[in-house]
Amino acid sequence: MKVGATASGRGRCSRAALWSHSARGRHSRAALWSHPAALLLALLFLLPAVGGPGRLAAGGGYTHLLPETAVLRGSRDDFMNVTYQVAYLKTHPPKRPAVYLLGGSSGRECIDGGPQLAAAVRALGGPDVDAYNLSSQNQNFAQSLAIVDNLPKGSAVVLVGVNENRFGANPWRDELQLGGRELVLDSPALRRFYRRRGLAPDAPTTILPGIANYLQGYWQAHWTALAQGRLPDTPYVLHHYSPDYVFSPAQKRALVQTWLSGRGERFVRNAGYNAALLAELVKLGQQRGFTVVLFDLPHDFAAIGHSFDRYRAAMRSRCARIAARSHVPYLRFAERLSIPSADFRDLDHLVKPGRAIFQAALARRLVPLLRR
């Protein structure tokens, strides 16, 4: 499937806007390069890239010099949080078997956290593991593949969360990952996937656009601290939603209708393309020696009812075929948990205590996989 055939005119305009740089942006970057602290950050990113994208993919050395709190653009900077975690793992590989959870914001919110998931596995009699939630806002399969391409070798389970939203991701947005946007990660495997299919011929061949985008955003977020000669200290906040801000039943019904007229249409257009990308992700994970597991992300089924049945059946059929061909597990327990609607902020994002319910169910299914 050609990207041009699936991306709408609106998508092409959006892509052009995302790659363009305004005069104001050029002015901001000029100010950025003039500050020593920002220059240090730039050098830490750019020096590994001098020898080519492969050098950057094997890098991560900047995590020895800077804590994550110094490189985030904000407390909810999902993209840099995941980028930093992956870079840190390259230079500090887990000493125990690892569990990596990949997904969009639904994956980010579905468990209390990586350490908590590891503790739940131990409490159920499973082995000691190090678990990491590498989910991020609107994470598409291209970004998940880039993460898998950069994880350190070693014994690991890669949990790939799936839902209808992820199968509706637009190809033109996925192309941004080739240039290191929004995750500042280079992925030769993702580039090969596009090249074999004749897709994205005009996309960048390095992640320098992503590095420049990150540095511009960093300057705009922290120019006051940088002007004072200090690096910022920004702790990351994993969970963006709490029980204090849960949508009402009427609001959730409205969200269902909005989804059907928006994301539902994108699902129809893009599901085949995303299934091919997911199959490539699974193949790459296996080639790198990981145990790959597909699992359904949580949904507020009480609010959705049967409205998504058509899309969910199509998604599950594709995932089941990929799992069968690749001989990987596909876990479909989310619908059987009967998590109350009050434990969902909207249609996809769990809040307390729903996260603990889903986390415990996921841990129960992880234990036998880890024992094997």
N, C-alpha and C positions, 0 to 999 in steps of 0.2 A: 504494500500500500504506500503510495507516494504521500509525503507530508503535504505537499501542495494540494493534493486532492481532498484531504480531510480538513485542513485548516481553512477557516472562513476568511473573507476579506477583513473582517474585524480582527481576526487573529493575526493576520499579516500586519495590520496597522499597529496592533499592540506589540508585536515582536519588534517592529521598527522603532517604536517609542522606547522600548526597554533597552535597545542597544545604543540609542542616540545619546549624545552628551550636549547639553545646552551651554551657552556662554557662561551662565552662572556656575554650572558645574566645573567648567575649566578654571574659573576664578577660584573656586573652592579648592580645587586640586593644587593650584599654584600656591595658595596659602598653606596647604598641607605639607608640601615638600619643604617648606621653609622652617619647619619645626623639628628640632633634634629628636624628640620622643617619637613623633610620627615617622621620621626617617628611619629610626631603629626598627619600628614595626614593618615598614616597607622593605627594608633590607632582609629582615628575617623571613619574609614571604618570598621576596624576589630572588635572593641569592641562589636558592636551590633550583630556580627555574632557568638560570643562565645556561645550565647544561641540558635543558630541554624539559618537557613535561614529566618524563619518567623520573627525573631527579626529584621533582617536587612530590611525586606519588610515593617515593621512598623516604621522604623527609619527615617533618614533624619536630625538628630540632628546636624550633622556637619555644616549644613547651618546656624546655629545660630552663629558659631564661625568663619567661613571662607566665604568671598565673592566668587562668581563664578570666578572672575578674578584670584583668587589665586589657583584654582584647574584645570583650563583648561591646556591642553598640548600644545595648539596652538590657534591662533585666529579663526581657522576653525574646531575646535574640536567639531563636531556635536554630537558625542556620549556622551561626558561628559557634553555638554550643556543640552541635553535632560535629562541625568541622574540627573544633578543638579536641573533643573527646577522641575522634578517630586519629588525629595527629598524635595525641598523647599515647594512645594504644600502640602506635607504631614504635615509639621509643621506650615504652613501658609495657611490654606484652604481659597479659595476665599470667600469673604463675599457676592458676587453677583452670579447669575447663571453664569456658566462657559461654554466656548466653547473650545474644544481641537481638534486641527487639526493634524491628523496622516498621514504620507506618507513618501516616499523617498525624494531624492533631488528635484524631480519635485514638491512635496508638499512644501518643504522648500522655493522654488522660486516662488510659484504661488500667494502669497499675499505679501503686503508690510510689514506685521508683525501682531502679535496678537493685540496690541493696535489699529493699523489702521483698522483691521477688526472689532473690537468692535465699533470704531467710525463710520464706514460705516453702521453698524447695527442701531446705534442711529440716524444717519442722515436720515435713511429711515423710522423712526418712530418706530423702535424696542425698546425693553427694554435695560436698562443698563446691560451690561455683561462684564465679564473679559475673554478675548480670548488669547489663547496660541498656538503658532506654535510648535508642538512637533515632527516635521518631521526631518529626518536625512538621511545622505548619505546611499543609498542602503537599507533603512529600510525595512525589510521583515515583514510578518504578525506575525511571532513569536515575534519579537521585539515590534510590535504594541500591541500584546496581553499582553506582559509583562508590557508595559506602563499602559494599562487599568487596569491590576491587581494591580497596585500601586497607582493609582489616589485616592485622598481623596473622601470620600462619600459626596454627595451633589447634588443639581440640576445642571445638566450639559448635554450639547450636545457633543457627540464624533463624529467628522467628519472623516470618514475613506476614504482616497483617494485611488482609484484603477486605475491601468493601466495594460497593457500587461506585462510590466517589472516585476511588483510585483507578477504576477502569474507564472513567470518563475523562481522564486527564488529556489535555490538548497536546498533540505532537509538537506544535511550535513552541510551547512553553518548555517541553522536555529538552529541546535543542539548547536552551540556555545553559544546561548543565555541562555541555561540551566546552563552554567557555568559563566554567567555574562559578556560575551563578545558578542557584543561590548558595549552594554549598561550595566552599573554596577547596574543591578536591578534583584532581585530575584523574581521568579514568580511560586508559587505553582500551579497555574492554568495551566501554560504551561507544568509543569512537569507531571501533571495529564493527560493532553492531550496525551503526548508521551507514558506514562505508559499504558493507556487504549488501545492504538493501538500497543503495543509491539515494539515501535520505540526507537532508541537511547539507547540501554541497557547499553552501556559503557560510556555514557555521565556523567559528574560530577553531584553530588547530592547537591552541594553547589556552591556559586558564588566566592569562594576563588580563583579559577584560574583567573577570571576576575579582581579581586582586585589586584592580583599579576601582571597581565599584565598591568593594569593601572599604578601601582606604578613604574614599570620598565620604561614604556613610559614617565612618569612624570619626573623621574630622568634624562633620556636621553635628554629630552627637556629643562630642567631647572637646570642642574647640576651647571652651572656657578653661577646663583643667589643663589642656595642653599649653595654652597661652601662659599659664601660671607655672609651667615647667614641671608638671607632675602627670603621671599616668592615672587614669581613672580607676576606680574600684567599684565594679558593678557586679554584684552577685546575681547568678542566674535563678529565675523562678520557673520551675518545671511546670507546675499546674497553673493554667490561666483561669480556671473556672472553679467556683465554690458553690456550696448549697444555698448561699445567700442570693444567688442570681440565677434561678431556674425559671425557664419559660413556663407560662401557664398552658393548660391543655388547649385553649383556643389559639394561642400563639404557635404551638406545635402543629396543630392542624393546618395553619396557614403556611408553615414551613414545608409541610408535605406537598402542598400545591405548588409552592415555589420551586421545590426540588424537581417535581415532575416536568415543569415547563422549562427548566434550565439544565440542571445536571442530568436529568433523565434523557434529554435530547443529545447531550454530549456523550452519554453512555452508548447510545445507539450508533453514533458516528465513530467512536474511538475504541470500543471494546476489543475489536480484533487486533488493532495495533498494540494496545496495552497488554493483551494476552501474550503476544509474541515477545514483548519486552520482559514480561514476568518469566516466561519460559527461559529466556536468555539469562536472567538473574539467577534462576535456580541452577541452570547449567554451570554458570560461573562459580557459584558457591560450592557445588560438588567438585569442580575441577580444583578448587583451592583447598579441598579437604574438609569442608564444613558439612555438618548435618543440617540440611535445610528443611524447615517445617512451614507449611502454609496454615494460617488460621483465620477464621472469621473475626473481624473486629466487632465490638458491641454496637447494637442498634436499640433505640427505644421502640421495641416492637409493639408495646401497648399503645403508643401514639400513632405509629405508622400503619398498624393493622395489615391489610393485604395490599396496600397501595404500591409497594415495591416488589411484589411477588414476581412479576414478569422479569424485572431486571436482576433480582436476586437469583432466580433460577438460571438465567443466562450466565451470570458471573460464576455461580457454583459449578455449572457444567464445564466451563472453561478451566477453572481451577482443578476440578477432578481429573480432566484429561491431562493437564500438565503434571499433576501429582502421579498419575498412573504411569505415564511415559517415563518419568524421571525416578520413579520408585521412592517418592518422598511422602511423608504423612500430610494429610489435609484435615485439620481439626475444625469441626463444625458444632461446637458446644454452646456458642453464644446464645442461640435462640432458646435453648433449653434451660437457661439460668433463671428466667422469669424475674429479672431485676426490675424493681418498681420504677414507674415513669418518673417519680419524684427524685430518683437517683441519677437522672440524666439532665444535664443543663439544657439540651435541645434534642435533636434526633440522634446524635452520635457521641456526644462527649459526656463521660461519666463524671460524677462528683462523689464525695464521700456520702454514704458508705459503699456505694456501688463499686468503686475501684477495688476495695478489699474483696468483694464477692467475686469479681472477674479475675483478680489476681490469684485468689486461692484455687479457682477452677483451672486456670492456666498452669499453675504450679503442679496440680495433681496430674495433669497430662504430660508435664515435662519430666517428672520423676522416672517413669519407666524408660523414656527415651534416653535420659542421661545415664541410667544404669546400664543400658546396652552399649 
